[in-house]
Amino acid sequence: YINEKGQKDRILQNYAINWSPFPDGALQFNIAYNENYRTEDHMVERIFQPTIRYNLSKRSYVDLSYQLIRTRGDIQSIKSDLLSTSLKIFF
């Protein structure tokens, strides 16, 4: 909850959900939602990010992530969509 003099009150929210459909956790689904407020330029940033991770072994995995970023303020608004994947193999 943010209360600034001369500005409307703001309530920021953050959520995260993690789920693994298999007992060994080889496949993992994650969803995160975050809100941030920058006081210097009165911008509210909202980030929504679903992620899938598959553990190939105990030391290797592949990630697939999608990120929606929405920033809105008094002067401007910015929209960004990012898709990323990574493969980590440890020896």
N, C-alpha and C positions, 0 to 999 in steps of 0.2 A: 504494500500500500504506500503510495507516494502522495504527499500533501505539500505543494509549493505555494507560497504566497503569490496571489495574482493568477494562478493557473488552476484548471479544474483538477479534482482528485483523480488519481490513476490507481488501478489495481492491476498488478502484474502477476502472470500465472506461469508456472513451470510444471510439466508433467513428463513422466517417463513410464513406458510399459515394456516389459521384457517377457518373452515367451519362448519356450523350447518344446516342440511337440514330441521329442524322443527322450527317453530316460537318460541317455548318455550325453545329451546336450550337443550333439554333432551339428544340428541345425538350430539357429537362433534367430528370432525376429525381435527387433527393437523399434520402438516408436518414441520419439521425443518431441516435445513442444516447449519452446522457451520464449518469453517476452522480456525485453530489456528496454530501459528508458535512459536516454542520454540527456542530461539536464542542460548541457552547454548549448545544444541546438534544438531542444524540445522534440527529439525524434524518438519514435517508438519502433523497435525492431522486433519482428515476429519470425521465428524460425521453426519450421516443421521438418522433421527428418526421420523417415523410415529407413531401416537398415536390415539387411539379411546377411548372416554370416554362416558359412559352412566350414566346419573343422575337418580338413582332409585327414589329419592325424593329430597327435598330441602337440606337435611342433609346427604344423602348417595349416593355413586357412585361406579362404577367399572371402572378401567382403564386397557387397554391392550396396551402395548408398545413394539416396536421392534427397536433395535439400532444397526446400522452398524458403526463400528469404524475402520478406516484405518489410520495407522501412518506410514510415510515413511521418511527416512533420508539418510544420506550418508553411514551409516554403517549397519543399520538394517531396517526391515519393519515388522509391526505387524498388524494382522487382528483379529478383535473381532466381534462376533455377539451375541447380548443379547436379550432375550425375557422375558418380565416380565408382571405380572398382579397383580393388587391389588384391594381389596375391602375395602372401608371405610364406616363404619356405625357409626354415631354420635347420641348420645342420649341426 
